[in-house]
Amino acid sequence: MSSQPNDTTKLDPAASVARLLALLDVEPLEADLFRGQSTNAGWMRVYGGQVVAQALMAASKTVPADRLCHSLHSYFIRAGDPKHPIVYRVERDRDGQSFTTRRVVAIQHGRPIFNLAASFQVAEEGLSHSFPAPAAPPPEGLANEAELTIKRAEHAPEPYRTLWLNRDRPIEFRPIDPVDLLNPVVHAPQIQHWCRLASPADVTPAVARALFAYASDMTMLDVCLLPHAVAWTNPALQGASLDHAIWFNTTPDMNAWLLFDQDSPVSGGARGLNRALVYSQSGEQIATVMQEGLIRYRSG
């Protein structure tokens, strides 16, 4: 199959980021009820990071600006339909002196597809420590994910080929020791990558955390497949995010490079557990992400 022109090389990074910011700016319908749109990216289901980020934005719009999300826990219940908007219903569980708690249910076609619990806190000083940042080569000089995908997409089956070539890329990823997910080999369940917005944007701290939530779902489930050398395109594999949790230590600067140091401590029962410790380029720990995913493999 010969290489064909594609829209990826024509995408304007600033326009891609602007589209993402518009996507996350959920529309208020009435008190504590919001509507989020989806992208026309050609996927069969809504990208999970979009739902996490939109739900977080819906919750954030009901919380004072001086209270930022410090943790969220969520479950994916049903696949989202990208052809239709999603309604987010926010429940105000508690407004305390220091903490605010919200629950969000995402609804499509009259049924819940996702739920989220988020806790917000006023800024406070306190005892602090963190693991030191791991050794990692700097992002400068590394190939980005778009460049690597374009090279590999020529050999990918449809619909993956068209989707990989033409999808919007508001987040730039630069993997360290890139793994070929089309032709995998057995690999330790550990990977690292740098990421940032594809074009700088001036955003509020609440939006920065939603952008981080959007990006945080993109590579988590890849890690638990590495020891098993199973390609995402393998028809015997059924994969999906089951739950997703984030703990924020501080507001991520999405205009700067963030290092995702990822591993998968365990898999079993058709599920894989994945973890990411996220650092700034200066070595500050920004956040911790955990996700369990479905990795059901039926060889017969």
N, C-alpha and C positions, 0 to 999 in steps of 0.2 A: 504494500500500500504506500503510495507516494505521499509526501508531505503536501498539505493543502493550506492555502491562506486561511487565517482564522481571525476572529474579532479580538482575541486576547491581546495581540500586539497593538491594537488600535485603542484599547481602553485608556481613558484618561484617569490616572489615579485620583486626582482631586474630585472628579465627577463620581468615581466609585465611592469615595468616602462620603461625599454629599448625599448620595443615594442611601448609604447605610445610616447616616444620621437621621434622614427623613424616615427611614423604616423604623427606627427605634423611638421616634417621637409619636408615641401612641396618642390617639385622638380621644379626648374625653367625650363620652356620650351623655352621662348624667352623673350624679354623685357616686363615686367609687366604681364606675363602670367605664371601661376604655375599649377602644378598637384598634387593632394593629393589622397592617397590611402585610402581604407576603411578596416575595420577589418572583418574577416569572423566569426562573432559572432553568426550568425544564426537569427538575427533580421530581420524583414520584411522591415525595413527602417533604414537609417543611423541615429545614435544617434546625436541629435541636438548639443550637446556640442562639438562634434568632428568638425562639420562644422564651428561653431563659432571660435574655436581655430585655425583651419587650415586657415580660412579667415584672422584672425588676424595675423598669422604668414606670410601669403602672403603679407599683407600690411606692416608688420614690415620689410620685406626684401627689401622694396623700400624706407626706411626711415633711416637716419643716426642713428648710435647706441646710440648717446647721447640724442635722442628723444624717449621717451617711451609713450605708449598709456595711456592717462588719462581718455578717455571715448570711449565707442563704443555703437552703436545702430543698431539692426539688425532685419530682418524679415524673417521668414520661409515661403516660397512660395509654394513649392511642397515637397513631401516626397522624400528623397534621396534613391537611389538604392545601397545597400551595395555591390552588385556584380560588380560594375564598379567604376573606379576612378572619381574624381571630378576635373574639371578645374576651376581655380580661376583667373578672369581677374581684374586687379587693375587699377583704374583711379587715376591719380595724380592731385587732385583738386587744391591744394595750398601748396607751400613751403614758409612759412613766416620766419621772424626773430626768433620767439619763438615757433610758432605752425606750424604743418604740418597736412594736411587733406587728407585722402584717402577714396575712395569708392571701394568696392569689390563686384563682382557678381560671385556666384558659379553656374556652368553650368554642367548639365548632359543631355546626349541624345539631345543636341542642345537647351535645354530650361533652363532658370534660375530656380534654386530651392531655392535660398537664396540670400539676399543682406545684406551688412554691410557698415556702415559709421563709421570711426574711426578718432579720433583726437589725435595727438602726441604733446608733449611739452618738451622743454628743462627743466632741473631741475632749479627751482627757489625757493627762500625763500619768505614767505608771512604770512599774518594773518592766524591763525589756531585755530580751536575749533572742538569739536566733542561731541556727546552724550557719557556719561560714559558707559563702558562695562556692560552688564547685569549680574546679578548673575547666575552662572552656575557651576555645579560640574566639577572638573577637568577630563580630558579624561582618566587618569590612572585609571584602575579598571573597566571601562565601557566595555561592550561587543561590538565588532565591527559588522558592518552590515553584513559581510560575515558569521559570526557565527550565527547571528539571521536568516539570509536567509536560510542557510542550514537546520536549525531546522524546518522552516515553509514550505520549498519547498516540503517536503514529501506530504503535503496536497494540493499543488497547482495543477491546471489543466495543461495539456500540451497546448502549447509549453513552458509555463512559467517555469514549473518545471525543464526541461532540461536546459533552458537558464540560470536560476538563479544558478543552481548548477555548471555549467561549464564555465561561462563567466570569462574573464580576469578581474582582479581587481587592476589596478595600483594606484587607490586612495583608501585609507582606511578611512572609515566613522565610527564614534562612536556616535550613537544617544543618546540623553538624553531623558528619558521617551519614549522608543521605542513604536511606533504605529504599530499594526498589520494591514497591508494594505489588507490582504486576508479576514479578518473578522472584518471590521472596526465598531467602535461605534462612536456615535456623540462626537466630540472633538472640543475644541476651536481651531480656525485657527491660532495656534501658535505652532511651534516646534523649537528645537535647536539640533544641532549636531556639533561635532568636525570632522575635516578632515585634512589629510596631504598625501603626497606621501607614497605609501606602502613601498618604499625603498628609502633611500637618494640618491639624484642626484645633481651633480654640474652643474648648468645651468645659462645662461645669464639672465639678468632682462627681456628681451623681451620674452624669452622662459618661464620664471616663470609666466608672465602674461597670456601667452597662456595656460599653464597648469591650472591656476586658472579658465580661461574661460571654459576649458574642464570640470572641476569639478563642475562649478557653475550651470549647467543645470540639474544635476542629481536628485535633490530633490525638486526643486522649485514648480512644478505643484502638488506635493502631498498635499501642504498646503491648497489650496483652496477646496480640496475635504473633508477635515477633518470634517467640520460642517454638511456634508451631508451623511456621513457614506456610501459612495459608493466605492466599491472595484475596483481596476484597472482591475481585471479579469472579471468584470461584463460585459456581452455582450451588455447591453443596453447603456454602456458608450463609447463615442468616445472622446478621449483625445489627445491633441497634443500641442506643444509649438507654439505660434503665433509670438511673438516677444521677444527679449532679449536685455537688456541693462546693462552695467557695468560702474561704475565710480570708478577709482582707486585712492586712496589717496597716496599710496606708493606701492612699489613692494612687493607682497606677498612672504613670505618665505615658499615655499611648502614643505620643509623638517620639518617644525615645525607645531604644532597644530594650526588650525584656527577655531574659533567659528563662525558658521553660526546661527544667531538669526533671525528666519524667521517668517513672518506672512502674512496673506491674508486680506487686509483691506476690500475688497468687491468682490462679484461675481454677475453675472447677464447677461442676454442675451446670455447664453451658453458660457460665458467666465468668467475666474477667474483671478484676479490680485494678484500677489505674490511679496513679498519683502524680502530681506535679508540684514541685517547689519552685516558685517564680521569683527571680531576682532582677534588680536593676543592673545596669552595666557597671555601676559603682560598687556592687556587692550587697546592697540592702535587700533583705527579703521583703517582697511586696505582697505575696499572697500564697495560699495553699489551695490546690484543687484536688478533689477526689471524684472519681466516677466509677460506677459499676455498669458494665455493658453486657448485652446478650451476645454470645459467640457460639451459637448452636451450629454444630457441624454434623451433617448427615451424609456419610460417604456411600451408603447403599441405596 
